[in-house]
Each structure stands twice: as structure tokens, then as C-alpha cells.
Amino acid sequence: MPPQPKRKISKGRRDRRRAHDALPALHLVRCPQCGALRRPHSVCPDCGTYKGETVFEMKTKEKK
């Protein structure tokens, strides 16, 4: 059988250990073409451009 803990780990000690487990906040920049927020060094999901060049055409929804 594996060894058992001698004492209960307090909530403060447990939470201090988990202080670094949180996910970091995303770094976002504005797209120079459309102004939408996007990840740096990636294609804009709104307008489809990267470094001023169109990578793919965005589909537009047609209103009936």
C-alpha cells in the first residue's frame, strides 16, 4: 500500500501551490485592414488578410 498523508494540507498551502495553474491572458492586436482584434503573426479571422495581402476570401451572408 502507498503511504498516506500524515496531516491535512491546508487550503492556503493548496491554493499557493496552484497559483501558477491559471491560463495566461491572450495577447491581441488590431488588424490594420479592418480593425478587428486578432492574434499576432496570424491571419485575421474577420477579413482574411495577413501583412496587407489577402490570404483567403471571406464568405458573406446574403440577406433574403
C-alpha positions in Angstrom: 0.0 0.0 0.0 1.3 3.5 -0.7 2.0 5.8 2.2 -0.8 8.0 3.4 -0.5 11.8 4.2 0.2 12.4 7.9 -1.8 15.7 8.0 -4.4 17.6 6.0 -3.0 20.1 3.6 -4.5 23.5 4.5 -6.5 25.4 1.8 -3.9 28.2 1.9 -1.0 25.8 1.1 -3.0 24.0 -1.5 -4.0 27.3 -3.2 -0.5 28.7 -3.2 0.7 25.6 -5.0 -1.9 26.1 -7.6 -1.2 29.8 -8.1 0.7 29.1 -11.4 -2.0 26.9 -12.9 -4.1 29.7 -14.4 -4.1 30.2 -18.1 -2.4 33.4 -19.3 -4.5 36.1 -21.0 -4.4 36.1 -24.8 -2.3 38.8 -26.4 -4.4 40.5 -29.1 -3.6 43.2 -31.7 -5.7 45.3 -34.0 -5.9 44.3 -37.7 -4.6 47.2 -39.8 -7.2 46.4 -42.6 -10.5 46.0 -40.6 -9.6 47.0 -37.1 -10.8 43.7 -35.5 -8.8 42.0 -32.7 -6.7 39.1 -33.8 -3.7 37.0 -32.6 -0.3 38.5 -33.6 1.5 36.9 -36.6 -1.7 35.2 -37.8 -4.4 35.7 -40.5 -7.2 38.0 -39.5 -10.3 35.8 -39.0 -12.6 38.7 -40.0 -11.1 40.0 -43.2 -8.7 37.2 -44.2 -5.6 39.3 -44.6 -2.0 38.9 -43.5 0.7 41.5 -43.8 -1.6 43.6 -46.2 -2.2 40.7 -48.6 -5.5 38.8 -48.9 -4.9 35.1 -47.9 -8.4 33.9 -48.4 -11.7 35.4 -49.4 -14.4 35.7 -46.7 -17.8 34.4 -47.4 -20.6 37.0 -46.9 -24.0 36.1 -45.7 -26.8 37.1 -48.1 -29.9 38.6 -46.6 -33.2 37.4 -48.1 
